[in-house]
Amino acid sequence: MRLAVALLLLAAMPASAQSRADAAEAEGRFVRALTAVAIEDFETARRSLDAVLEAAPGDVTVLTLRAEVATAMDAPADAVFFARRATEAAPDRAEAWLAFATALRDARQPAEAASVIDRARTLSPADPDVLALSADLAAERGDAAAERDALAALVREGDTVAARLRLSVLAEQQGDADDALAQAQAAVRLAPNDPAVRRRVAELRGGARSAASPTPGGEADGSALFAAGQFAEAADALLAEIDDDPRQIDRWALALQALAQTADPRAGATADDALLLFASVPSVLVGAAEAYAAAGRTDDALAAAQRAADALDLLGDDLPDAPALRARLDAVLSR
């Protein structure tokens, strides 16, 4: 248990009917237990918590921490015992049911853990820890629908790279290549420099290229495909080139334009990625405005268009393709 969380739990400990001296002693023991947990001295934590429980046997905060200490000491039966007591002491506290579900899982009682985590989720449907354990338990029992449901709720409450990547895998397993890529791209926005995330996106884009263009003899150049009006194929090729070297501004600009031309479902997410890297480049801003418009993200399209117009005004006639970019901007704004 993280020390910061434990300290919050300490602040929530209810006052007891003991004398002030006894209460102060119990609080001191609890603080010692927290410190021991922080440095992974679980035997000291166990002794301190057991002493506190002698005076306050129904304190849910102490019971849940005691269950976690038992788990850390590889005593799953003790963890289940103390976590169960926590739910009996506070049946309306989601953290007690979460601790109980965790203990049951560690004790290799997955069916019971699944039932208990459902109770925790009923009490606290937006708790990220509850949702994460719910997803993990669903994955362990092979219930993909329940796992997707828990992960979808989790990313609404507190988006994480791990959740997005798992949603990507689940979508791929269901044969939904577009959603698989969209989830991976959402992970990119959270961790743009994570090699595993970039690799996942590259794998999915590579699969899309193979499905769309299975001809032998190597991949065509993205800009050449774009010039030939083969916008769908160009988008796949350009995105692959970007994966190889994300510093290529011209590839980003062309990719956004190609995605917009075909109303590709990747358009909006790709625009998000592009603006993380090139937030003031006119060609990228114009392409992003078009991509957002194609994705139905009107507010984002207008914001990108305004930024593009400001950038063009700043550069004036020094930009050779300024007239063409302004014409494309006008087309976005007139929609």
Secondary structure by P-SEA (a helix, b strand, c coil): ccaaaaaaaaaacccccccaaaaaaaaaaaaaaaaaaaacaaaaaaaaaaaaaaaccccaaaaaaaaaaaaaaccaaaaaaaaaaaaaaccccaaaaaaaaaaaaaacaaaaaaaaaaaaaaaccccaaaaaaaaaaaaaacaaaaaaaaaaaaaaacccaaaaaaaaaaaaaacaaaaaaaaaaaaaaaccccaaaaaaaaaaaaaaaaaacccccccccaaaaaaacaaaaaaaaaaaaaaaccccaaaaaaaaaaaaaacccaaaaaaaaaaacccccaaaaaaaaaaaaaacaaaaaaaaaaaaaaaaaaacccccaaaaaaaaaaaaaac
